[in-house]
Amino acid sequence: MKKQLTPIHRLNGTIKVPGDKSISHRSVMFGSIAEGKTTINGFLTGEDCLSTISCFKKLGVNIVQDGEHVTVEGSGISGLKQSSDDLYVGNSGTTIRLMLGILANTSFSSVLTGDESIAKRPMNRVTKPLREMGAEIEGNEEGNKVPLHIKGGNVKGIHYHSPIASAQVKSAILLAGLQGEGTTSVTEPLKSRDHTERMLEAFGVELKSDNLTVSIDGGQQLKGTHIEVPGDISSAAFFLVAGAIVPESTITLQKVGLNPTRTGILDVLHDMGAEISYENVNEEASEPYGDLVVKTSSLKGTVIEGDVIPRLIDEIPIIALAATQAEGETIIKDAQELRVKETDRIETVVNELQKMGAQIEATEDGMIIHGKSPLKGASVQSYGDHRIGMMLSIAACLAEGETTLDQSEAVAVSYPSFFDQLQRLSNP
């Protein structure tokens, strides 16, 4: 679907971004393997999270969704039943990788598959450690690509030294270890998102965290609970940058999740000179949240590398756009993980922003952006990647002339109301 986008001269108002995608996925998954009822408020109704609901319904779990309110009736991991259909995860890497961990110790076999994007994404980062734990997994390219066939086994705990900082890898191993024999530990090179650890504790599971290592004892049972899902900071990032770079703008984003493992975007924008303030912060919740207010700012270039990268990996496309409007040079390093996302986000960001006049070049593990660049309208496309689609839509606000965005429907994967909210902020 092609969408025509015209320049927007100011953005003002208050919006509430959709629920956090990572937390929404996990709340349904963990509720499905818990004993008793789990209620969820603020659930993200994007396509990825709906894929998670669909998969667990196929596994026999009673799930009722009413908009952002979801009720899950769990019967424990042993209550899952073999599906007569393939488990189709759509575009969701979180769904397939975490489900592999959950299915690793079931008494039946399952086939997992997904769309064209998932078919290109590497799965051996998860299948390799799960095989070491005892699961039987087969698939294309020796289990690296879908479709994947998994037969649960007698999973035994391991201490896995992950070569990458990935919450999906860590979560899949911990979820397998939860059902296995003995203790399972994961050590990462850098700390990744900790939504799984926080939520498992909310479901009554005990874990141990020691710097870069997380450990879990097998044989623990989750108990149904209530989950409040805060706004997704990865979705808020698009309007944080829009508010900073579109002239005469002030945007308030309500109840945005402020988990410290996710707030790298805020640290980088502050370093670049963005004027962002915090209001109504609640740090007592298991997932802290607060309101963010951003105003038009004078940005400067920076270097983004090292420990901060896992805390903002999904936000790099929109950070790259911010850098095109900053004075001086911005260098992004250590972000080779972007090459195996929904698209090769390094090449896609560089190619599409170049079409709009940005001075930006790709490197092996990131990009170099030379600011400040005037942008012009162009024919661009998302390549089916929701974050690329939203980034280009914000770029179009600043561009001279009309921009045509192809495959704009990809935005609905994580942010179904994105275009409506953008229009509302442009007409306060």
C-alpha positions in Angstrom: 0.0 0.0 0.0 1.4 3.4 -1.0 0.8 6.4 1.3 1.3 10.0 0.3 3.0 12.1 3.0 3.2 15.9 3.0 5.4 18.2 5.1 4.2 19.0 8.6 5.4 22.4 10.0 4.7 21.8 13.7 3.6 19.0 16.1 1.8 19.7 19.3 -0.4 17.8 21.7 -0.6 14.8 24.1 -0.7 11.1 23.0 -0.5 7.7 24.6 1.7 5.3 22.6 0.7 1.6 22.3 1.6 -0.9 25.0 5.1 -2.3 25.1 5.6 -5.0 22.5 8.1 -7.0 24.5 6.0 -7.0 27.6 2.8 -7.8 25.7 4.3 -10.8 24.1 5.6 -12.1 27.4 2.4 -11.5 29.4 0.5 -13.8 27.0 3.2 -16.4 26.9 3.8 -16.6 30.6 0.1 -16.5 31.4 -0.4 -19.4 29.0 2.1 -21.6 30.9 1.0 -20.4 34.4 -1.5 -22.0 36.6 -4.7 -19.9 36.9 -6.0 -16.7 35.4 -3.8 -13.9 34.1 -5.3 -10.5 33.3 -3.5 -8.0 31.1 -4.2 -4.3 30.6 -2.6 -2.1 28.0 -1.9 -5.1 25.6 -0.5 -4.0 22.2 -3.0 -5.0 19.5 -0.3 -5.0 16.8 0.0 -7.9 14.4 3.1 -9.3 16.1 1.4 -9.7 19.5 -1.7 -11.0 17.9 0.4 -13.8 16.4 1.5 -14.8 19.9 -2.2 -15.1 21.0 -3.0 -17.1 17.8 -0.1 -19.6 18.5 -1.1 -20.2 22.1 -4.8 -20.6 21.2 -3.6 -23.4 18.8 -1.8 -25.0 21.7 -5.1 -25.2 23.6 -5.0 -22.1 25.8 -8.2 -20.2 26.5 -7.4 -16.6 25.7 -10.1 -13.8 25.4 -9.1 -10.5 24.0 -11.2 -7.3 24.2 -9.1 -4.6 22.7 -6.2 -3.8 25.1 -7.6 -6.1 27.8 -6.7 -9.8 27.6 -7.6 -12.7 29.9 -5.5 -15.9 29.8 -6.6 -19.1 31.5 -3.5 -21.1 32.1 -3.1 -24.8 33.1 0.6 -24.9 33.5 3.2 -26.0 30.9 1.7 -29.5 31.0 -1.7 -28.1 29.9 -0.4 -27.2 26.5 -1.7 -29.5 23.8 -0.2 -30.4 20.4 -1.5 -28.3 17.6 -2.9 -29.9 14.4 -1.7 -26.8 12.5 1.6 -25.2 12.1 2.3 -22.4 14.6 2.5 -19.3 12.3 4.3 -16.4 14.0 3.9 -13.9 11.2 6.7 -11.3 11.3 7.5 -11.8 15.0 11.0 -12.9 16.0 10.1 -12.6 19.7 7.2 -15.1 19.2 9.2 -17.8 17.5 12.3 -17.6 19.6 10.6 -17.5 23.0 8.2 -20.2 21.9 11.1 -22.5 21.0 12.2 -22.2 24.7 8.7 -23.0 26.0 8.2 -26.0 23.6 11.7 -27.4 24.4 10.4 -29.7 27.1 6.9 -30.5 26.0 5.7 -34.1 25.4 4.8 -33.4 21.8 6.1 -32.1 18.5 5.4 -28.7 16.9 6.2 -26.9 13.6 6.9 -23.2 13.7 6.8 -21.0 10.6 6.4 -17.4 9.6 6.3 -14.8 6.8 9.0 -14.0 4.2 10.9 -11.8 6.7 11.1 -14.5 9.4 12.2 -17.0 6.7 15.4 -14.9 6.3 16.2 -14.4 10.0 18.7 -16.6 11.9 17.4 -19.1 14.4 20.5 -21.0 15.3 21.3 -18.4 18.0 18.4 -20.1 19.9 18.3 -23.6 18.4 22.0 -24.3 19.2 21.7 -23.8 23.0 18.3 -25.5 23.1 19.8 -28.6 21.4 22.6 -28.6 24.0 19.8 -28.7 26.6 18.2 -31.8 25.0 15.6 -30.5 22.6 15.3 -32.0 19.1 15.1 -29.3 16.5 15.2 -29.6 12.7 14.7 -27.0 10.0 16.1 -25.4 6.9 19.9 -24.8 6.9 20.4 -27.3 9.7 17.9 -25.6 12.0 18.9 -22.0 11.2 15.8 -21.1 9.2 12.1 -21.8 9.3 10.1 -23.9 9.1 11.4 -25.4 12.3 10.2 -28.8 13.7 10.8 -29.1 17.5 10.2 -32.2 19.6 10.4 -31.6 23.3 12.9 -33.6 25.3 14.2 -34.1 28.8 15.8 -30.7 29.1 18.8 -30.4 31.4 20.3 -27.1 32.7 23.4 -25.6 31.1 25.6 -22.6 31.6 25.4 -20.8 28.2 27.9 -18.1 27.3 26.0 -16.2 24.6 28.1 -14.6 21.9 25.6 -11.8 21.6 23.6 -9.6 23.9 20.0 -10.7 23.0 17.0 -10.8 25.2 15.4 -13.3 22.9 18.3 -15.7 23.2 18.5 -15.3 27.0 14.7 -15.6 27.4 14.4 -18.8 25.3 17.1 -20.5 27.3 15.7 -19.4 30.7 12.2 -20.6 29.7 13.6 -24.0 28.7 15.5 -24.1 31.9 12.4 -23.3 33.9 11.0 -26.7 33.0 14.3 -28.6 33.0 16.5 -30.5 35.4 19.0 -28.6 37.5 20.1 -24.9 37.1 20.3 -23.0 33.9 22.5 -19.9 33.6 23.0 -17.4 30.7 26.0 -15.1 30.6 26.0 -12.3 28.0 28.8 -10.0 26.7 26.6 -7.0 27.5 23.3 -6.7 29.5 20.2 -7.1 27.3 16.6 -6.2 28.1 15.4 -7.7 31.4 11.7 -7.9 30.8 11.7 -11.7 31.1 13.4 -11.6 34.4 11.1 -9.0 35.8 8.0 -10.7 34.6 9.0 -14.2 35.7 9.4 -12.8 39.2 5.9 -11.2 38.9 4.6 -14.7 38.1 6.3 -16.1 41.3 9.5 -17.5 39.8 12.8 -17.1 41.6 15.9 -16.0 39.6 19.4 -14.9 40.5 21.1 -12.1 38.6 24.8 -11.4 39.0 26.1 -8.7 36.7 25.9 -10.3 33.2 24.7 -13.7 34.4 21.1 -14.8 35.1 20.3 -18.2 36.6 17.1 -20.1 37.1 16.4 -23.4 38.9 14.2 -25.9 37.1 10.9 -27.3 38.3 9.3 -23.9 39.2 5.7 -23.2 38.5 4.3 -19.9 37.3 1.1 -18.6 39.0 -1.4 -16.4 37.2 -1.2 -12.7 38.0 -2.2 -9.2 36.7 0.0 -7.3 34.3 -0.1 -3.6 33.5 1.7 -2.9 30.2 3.3 0.5 30.0 3.7 2.4 26.7 6.4 1.1 24.4 9.5 3.4 24.5 10.5 2.0 21.0 7.2 3.4 19.7 7.6 6.6 21.7 11.0 7.1 20.1 9.5 8.2 16.8 7.6 11.0 18.4 10.5 11.9 20.7 12.6 12.5 17.6 9.8 14.2 15.7 9.2 16.6 18.6 12.9 17.4 18.7 13.4 18.1 15.0 10.1 19.5 13.7 10.0 23.3 14.3 7.7 24.8 16.9 6.8 21.4 18.5 5.9 20.3 22.0 4.7 16.7 22.4 3.7 14.9 25.7 3.9 11.1 25.6 1.9 9.5 28.5 2.9 6.5 30.6 5.9 5.4 28.6 7.9 2.5 30.0 11.2 3.6 31.5 12.9 0.2 32.1 16.6 1.1 32.4 17.6 -1.7 29.9 15.5 0.2 27.3 16.2 3.8 27.9 19.3 4.1 25.7 17.3 6.3 23.3 16.8 8.9 26.1 20.5 8.9 27.0 21.5 9.4 23.4 19.0 12.2 22.7 20.1 14.0 25.8 23.7 13.7 24.7 22.6 15.2 21.3 21.0 18.2 23.1 17.3 17.2 22.9 15.1 19.0 25.4 13.2 16.1 27.1 11.6 16.3 30.6 10.0 13.7 32.8 6.7 14.0 34.6 4.6 11.6 36.8 7.3 9.0 37.1 6.4 5.7 38.9 9.5 3.8 39.8 7.7 1.4 42.2 6.0 -0.6 39.5 7.8 -3.8 38.3 8.1 -2.0 35.0 8.7 1.8 35.8 7.0 4.4 33.6 6.4 8.1 33.3 5.3 10.9 31.0 7.9 12.4 28.6 7.7 15.9 27.2 9.9 16.8 24.2 10.3 20.2 22.6 12.0 21.4 19.4 15.8 21.3 20.1 19.1 22.1 18.6 20.9 18.8 18.1 24.6 18.0 17.8 26.3 14.9 16.5 27.6 12.2 18.8 29.2 8.7 18.9 27.0 5.8 19.7 28.7 2.5 20.6 29.4 -0.2 23.2 27.2 -0.9 26.2 24.4 1.4 25.1 23.7 -0.4 21.8 21.6 -3.3 23.3 19.6 -0.6 25.1 18.5 1.1 21.8 19.0 -1.4 19.0 15.4 -1.0 17.8 15.7 2.8 17.9 18.7 3.2 15.7 16.7 3.9 12.5 15.0 6.9 14.1 18.3 8.0 15.8 19.9 8.0 12.3 17.1 10.4 11.2 17.7 12.7 14.2 21.4 12.7 13.3 20.7 14.0 9.8 19.2 17.1 11.5 22.1 17.5 14.0 25.1 19.8 13.6 28.3 17.8 12.9 29.0 14.1 12.5 27.3 11.1 14.2 28.9 7.7 14.2 27.1 4.5 15.1 29.2 1.5 15.9 28.8 -2.1 17.3 25.4 -2.4 15.7 25.9 -5.3 13.4 22.8 -7.0 14.9 20.8 -4.6 12.7 21.7 -6.6 9.7 19.5 -9.5 10.8 16.4 -7.7 11.9 13.2 -7.5 9.8 15.4 -6.1 7.1 19.1 -5.3 6.9 18.4 -2.1 8.8 21.8 -0.6 8.1 21.5 -0.8 4.4 17.8 0.0 4.4 18.2 3.1 6.5 21.1 4.4 4.5 19.6 3.7 1.1 16.2 5.2 1.9 17.5 8.3 3.6 20.0 8.9 0.8 17.0 9.1 -1.6 15.7 12.0 0.6 19.0 13.8 0.4 20.7 12.7 3.7 24.5 12.6 3.8 24.8 9.1 5.3 26.9 6.1 4.6 26.9 2.5 5.8 29.8 0.7 7.7 30.1 -2.9 8.5 28.6 -2.5 12.0 26.7 0.8 11.7 26.7 4.1 9.8 28.1 7.6 9.6 25.8 10.5 9.3 26.9 14.0 8.3 24.5 16.7 9.5 22.8 19.0 9.0 21.0 17.8 5.8 18.0 19.4 4.2 15.6 16.6 3.2 13.5 16.4 0.1 10.4 14.4 -0.8 11.0 11.1 -2.6 9.6 7.7 -3.4 10.7 5.4 -0.5 9.6 2.1 0.9 9.5 0.2 4.2 10.5 -3.2 2.8 7.8 -4.5 5.1 9.7 -3.3 8.2 7.5 -1.4 10.6 10.4 0.7 12.1 11.7 1.8 8.7 8.2 2.8 7.7 7.7 5.0 10.8 11.2 6.5 10.5 10.5 7.5 6.9 7.1 9.0 7.8 8.8 11.3 10.4 11.4 12.2 7.8 8.6 13.2 5.4 7.5 15.8 8.0 10.7 17.7 7.3 11.1 17.0 3.6 10.5 19.6 1.0 7.7 18.3 -1.2 5.6 15.2 -1.2 6.9 11.7 -0.1 5.4 8.5 -1.3 5.9 5.6 1.2 5.4 2.1 -0.3 4.4 -0.8 2.0 3.1 1.6 4.6 0.9 -1.1 6.1 3.9 -2.6 7.8 3.6 0.1 10.5 0.6 -1.8 11.9 2.9 -4.6 13.1 3.7 -2.5 16.2 1.8 0.8 16.0 -1.7 0.5 14.4 -2.6 4.1 15.4 0.7 5.7 14.2 -0.6 7.7 11.2 -3.8 8.8 13.1 -1.7 10.1 16.0 0.7 11.9 13.6 -2.2 13.6 11.9 -3.7 14.6 15.2 -0.5 16.2 16.5 -0.2 18.1 13.3 -3.7 19.6 13.8 -3.9 20.4 17.5 
